[in-house]
Amino acid sequence: MKNIAFVIDKYVEIPCGGEPAINFNLIKYLLSFGYQIDVYCRQCDYVSGKLQINLFSDFEKNSQKYITQILENNYDLIFAGKFMLKYPQLQADIISLHSHSDYYQQKKKFGILFDIFRINRNRVNNEIKNLNNNADAIFIFCSKQLRKDYHSLSPIINSKIIYPYPNWLPQEDYKNNNNEIFTFGLSALGFQNKGGYLSLLSSCLLKFSGKKFKLKIIYKKKQNLLQKFLVIFLGLRDCVEFLPIQEDMTLFYESIDCLLLPSKLESFGMVGSEAMAFGKPVICSSTCGFSEKILDGQNSWVFKKNNLSVYNLYKKMLEACDGQKYFQIRQYIQESYENNDEASYNKVVAELIGGLL
């Protein structure tokens, strides 16, 4: 029996998007081949014990103990996420990255101040050092944008682009809905970074243009005072509906006509792939990795993220509300997904792991 160690940030056994769901589904898939899986993580949620794994959580509190354990266990393969790059004592065989580098994130956050005052420079230097420390690993990136980011920090020798496969897929008998009022959807758990405020401002322009529409926003808690004020101030009380975190995202995708993915910083954007699987077009920002899968105006839309982002997003929303153009794109999506033979992320990575064992 081959032993594999997963050194990841978060282990979750509930349906969700992003990296935790990708890792969980991959672990579940690998177990079906008879591998023994040990999971080392910083935090874990909703652990049912149904999967036959050895789980070691609170890595940061027990880092010395777990690092020693990993080294002594002499695993056949170590699969890691960005989290492991904090620990130079460890070297991985495969590193799967789903978030931008610390350097990229700090530059986006502080702009020119980052270079002038060298904010968090030690943190960035350690990341570069640990990337070089794992130079022999195979790096998996979820988008070309993300690979370009890390390649600017370290000359990564062996890397692959593997786009994540949707976690939520429609049932075989699913048929697209026809809402009486055109409905946009937005998943904005991190409201500012996910483009929540941008979407509200663009929606204001759309309403001012005379269009009737709704905007459903998934948010992790009740609206804060700023969000409530903006909705009222922009005259959007009849247009905007805030939803809690969805246990079943299929209901959300079924209820909308078009998904907004206006993120400021998004290495991929799983919700975009899932929405298109439901036959729903996506309006995506140019800074989002999912934009690589969009042919603007053909299978969805991409808007330029710059100083005119509010206007740029509004123009794409206005185009989406054009019935003829919208249905042309939706038909194109349905046909392309019917003929979609893309292998799942799990299968591709499992074959990669099997080739190394």
Phi, psi and omega in degrees: 000128180277137180255127181238133176256130172256120177247099190227167183287313187219135176247123184225137179249030178237154177298125179200175179259178173079193187301316180304318180292321179298314180295318180298313180296325178292317178300314180300319180293318181293327178299330181292344178265001176090011177286149172268127185245125170250128182249123175249124185216161178283324178208159178217150180224145173052058179270117184268338183083005181289328178273135182278076178234163170260119186251126178236106185256184182053050185301319183297322179287333184241030189301314182297318179296313183289323177298315177299318180296317180297316181294321182285331183286343176050059184297151177291332179201141176244120177254127187227158171252187181301329182307322184290341182292354177280348188240098185294344180290340185256144175232136184254159173272323178226132177238117180258120185247128181233008177220154183294159180295158176301322180300312182297317182293320180292321178297319178294324185283315188254347179062225183294337178297332180299318180282325182290312185259002177053049181295131178053033183296322180298321179298317180292317179298321179294323179296316179297318180299317182285333172297315178294327179295334179252033185299334182274355182283159170270123180261131177250126178245146181270358177198161177292326178301318181292319178298318178299321179301307184287328178295334178288343180261326186210140179285079182291125187279311187243110181219155180223147172259118177230108180289131179299146179270147182303139174279328181249125180231148181289156174290161184300328183267013183291137175232142180298141178278167174230091180292145176293323177245129182303130188237122173267152176233147180214127173260112189226063179294324170259092199302312184289311182295327181279001176087025181297309181293322177300317181295322178296317180294317178294325178295326177298316178297321181295319179292322180296332179283352177101003181280141173263129184199169171232152176231114177262124184241121173276123181224149189287343180209182179296158180303141173276176185298321180295318179295317178299316180298315182297317180300317180288313184298323182275001178071035186250014184300327181275352185254329190255134177232123177268132181245150175285174176303133186268123175289329180233100183290345179299324180295324179292311181296325180292333187271353183249166176255332183208137179263138172263131177228069188264034188300144174285322182218108184211113183293327175222275182118074184303326183298330178295316180294322180290317179299318180291331175296332176272007178080017183257127177297161182232139170253111192242144177283153181290344179270003181261135182302330182294341179300338179294339182263005184251134169260103190305124179082359181246307177244355175178197182230148172235129177250147182287127178268105180205202180293345179252027185302320181300313179292318181298317178293318179303317181297322179288323176295321178297320179292324179295326180287350176285109188305314184296311180296319181300312183290332174296315180292318181296321177296319179298317180297314181300317180291320181291325178283332176295330181257018185276115180250024180299128178289148181289156178304316181303313183296315182297312182290323179298320177294324177295316178296314180300327179289340180266343183276000000 
